Amino acid sequence: MINLGDKVKDTISGFTGIAVSRITYLQGCNRVGVQSPVKKNAKPEDPQYFDEDRKSTRLNSSHIPLSRMPSSA
């Protein structure tokens, strides 16, 4: 299972980024939102969404605990 904050790579498309969201649909389909790294002086791109059942791999254990993320307050 992919945790939020994990660095992941979709093995089909090659897309790499950080898992930033998880969506559970009423029909039982689970999707994970993956945000690519922001390039210097560039606008962040929208996250790409992949089925959680799709063959995605965790690149490493660089999980970012949610409690350590900066607050928006």
C-alpha positions in Angstrom: 0.0 0.0 0.0 1.2 3.5 -0.9 1.2 6.0 2.0 0.8 9.7 1.6 4.2 11.3 1.5 5.9 8.3 -0.2 8.0 8.9 -3.2 6.5 6.7 -5.9 7.0 5.7 -9.6 4.2 4.5 -11.9 5.8 1.5 -13.6 3.6 1.8 -16.7 4.0 5.5 -17.5 7.3 6.2 -15.7 5.7 9.2 -13.8 7.6 9.9 -10.6 6.5 12.1 -7.6 5.2 12.3 -4.1 1.8 10.7 -3.1 -0.2 13.7 -2.0 -3.8 12.4 -2.0 -6.0 9.3 -1.9 -9.5 9.2 -3.4 -12.0 6.4 -2.6 -15.0 6.3 -5.0 -18.3 4.9 -4.1 -17.9 2.0 -6.6 -14.7 0.9 -4.7 -12.1 2.3 -7.0 -9.1 3.9 -5.1 -6.9 6.4 -6.7 -3.7 8.0 -5.6 -2.7 11.6 -6.5 1.0 11.9 -7.4 2.6 15.4 -7.5 5.8 15.8 -9.6 8.7 17.8 -8.3 8.4 21.5 -9.0 11.0 22.8 -11.4 12.9 25.9 -10.5 11.0 29.1 -11.4 8.1 27.1 -12.7 4.4 26.8 -11.7 3.6 23.5 -9.9 1.8 21.1 -12.2 -1.5 19.4 -11.2 -1.2 16.0 -9.6 -1.6 12.9 -11.8 -4.0 10.3 -10.5 -3.4 6.5 -10.8 -5.5 3.5 -9.7 -4.1 2.2 -6.4 -4.3 -1.3 -7.9 -2.0 -0.3 -10.8 1.6 -1.5 -10.5 3.1 1.5 -8.8 6.3 1.2 -6.8 7.7 3.0 -3.8 11.2 4.3 -4.8 12.4 4.5 -1.2 11.2 5.0 2.3 11.3 8.8 2.1 7.8 8.9 3.7 7.0 12.4 5.0 5.0 12.1 8.2 1.9 14.3 8.0 2.6 15.6 11.5 5.9 17.1 10.4 4.5 18.9 7.4 4.1 22.7 7.8 0.7 23.9 8.8 -1.3 26.3 6.7 -2.2 28.5 9.7 
